[in-house]
């Protein structure tokens, strides 16, 4: 009965958290659209865990380097050390920020070539000829793989079919490809988990003389196409993933430029370890250099930027007028990122000395900001260390403010913001 009561308690807390964050509409949508996520966890995830451990097997980085018969790996670059320092704040830092402080290391990146592989499911999971799931094709996180399989049960059926399928005729659907399709395909995840891997694609092309075709999500938004164009890719160099199964002669898999996480979904939900958010400074530097080198944008922007999230469904600044009354005399410019092209976003951040923004995907653009940039993140009632770690990785000075929350939006304490500007030598 203890486990039952614990499950009920966790379920109630999840509902309460969803309501506080997204309101009635968000809670209703979640309960209708994602029943497996909201009430099926005690049943579905143990089943998926068992399948991953016993039926399909997960190919981790350690196992991958031992599979010299089925794959060939090329290492490049260097290993890295990441130091996360205490943030600047008016109050004692929340535990979510404190617990990720410290010094950690990231291993040397690599790119692997798999012969006779397959791409399976709506997210194009990479699978070896012996039916091992390549974790690097699921952002190197087991908990995300399990979420994927729960959300797309048809992928499990196709995995079973793959185990029995024979390639006696030797035909394949694709020649040499690299998949950039992921379960989470928003702006943040595209830059963080897809664009940073293109260095590995280029390393492979330079070493072998073969340029892999990129596989991207079907019907991609404009910023996907614009970002690939900016990095030198043309439409004949990618294909859209509009199927659920494909055979591949050579599947090219660059390592994720972040820490591998082997926690199951249920372990991840119970864990306080957030170091899986650690990512590569070298990868960010490569991406920034490539994007800025190819930049062709005449529009000018202020070096002091306020991201208002006016276009978002939540975490908007409810007292924005009062915030602007403080910031505009200091030279700040309000930006609504959805109104900018990808090149304009890169341009605006590449010259930014100070960035103030509510927590949100747009802060991934700080990748393009200079080394001496100062970032102030505005949190709602909950705190995530994603961009705190990112700022440390990039060498930025980072401050934060915990704001009051009214339903889905923020109320910034103007006095606290003014003190934060003073503490960071902005005024």
C-alpha positions, 0 to 999 in steps of 0.5 A: 500500500505504501507504493500505491500511496506514493504513486497517488501522492506523486500523481496529485503533485504532478497535477498541481504542478501542471495547473500552476504552470499552465493553467486549466487549459494546459492541464486539460490538454495534457490529460487528453493528449498524453494519457500514458504520461499522466496516468500510465507511468506505473504500468508502461515504463516498467514494461519499456524498461524490460524491453530495453534491457532484455529484448532490444538492448541499448548501445551505449558509448562504452559498448559502441566503442567495442563494436568494431565489427559492425561500426567504425568510430573516429575521434576528434577534438579533445575532452573538456572540463566544465566549471560551474560557479555560484550564480549572482543573486540577491537571495540564497541560490535555489537548490536547483542551481546550487547542486550543479555547481562544481567541476566536471569533465566531458569525454572526447567527441567522436563520429561512428559509421554503422553498416547496414543499419535502420531508422525506425519510428516517427523519431528515426531511432538508429538501430544496428543490424543486430537490433541494438538501439543506438542511444546517440540517436536519442540524444544519448539519454535513456529516459528520453528513449523510454519516453519515445517508446511510450509515446510511440508504441508502434516503434516497439512493434517495428523493432520486433519486426526488424529482428525478424527482417532479412536483407538477403537482396542487399537493397537499402532505402538510403545510402549514407545518411545522418539523422537529426530527428529527435523526440523533442524538436523545438527551437532549443532542442534543434540548436542544442541537440542537432546543430552542434552535431554537424561538426561531427558530420563535417569531420566524417566528410573530411576524413572519408570524402563522403558527405552524408545526407541529413535526415530532418523532421518532416515539414520543418519550421523556417528556423530549421531550414534557415539555420541549415542554410546559414551553416552552408547546407542546401536543400539537396543535402537533406531529406525530410523524415516522412516514414516510419522505417528505412534501411540504410547502407551507412548510418553516420552517428556523431556523438551528442555533445553533452553528457550521456545519461543511462538513468531510466525514466523512473530513475530520472523522475526521482533523481536530483542529479541534473548534470546530464545538462552538461554540454560541450563548450567546444561544440558551442564555439564551433557552431558560433564561429560557423554561424557568424562567419556566414552571417549576411544580415544588415539589421542592427541591434542594441547591445543590451537586450530584453527578451520579452516572450510577448509571443509565448503562451507563458512566462511573459513579463506581466509588468513589462511596462514597469520593466521597460521604464527601468531598462529603456533609459539604459539603452535596452531594446525589447526583442520578440524572437518569433518576429526575427529570422534565424539570421537576425536572432544570431546577429542580435545575440552575437553583439549582445553585452547584456541579455535579460530574459524569462526562462525559455528556449530563446536563451539558447541563442546565448551560444552566439553571444560574445564571451564577456556577455552578462545574462540575467534569467527571470524564473517563475516559481520553479527553477531549471539550471539549463541556462545557468549551466550554459552560461558557465559553459560559455564563460558568461556572467550569470545572474537570476531573479525568482519572480512572482507568478500569476498563472502562467506569467511573471511579475518582476520585482523592479527593486530586485531587478535594479539591485541585480543590475547594480550587482552585475555592474550594469548601472 
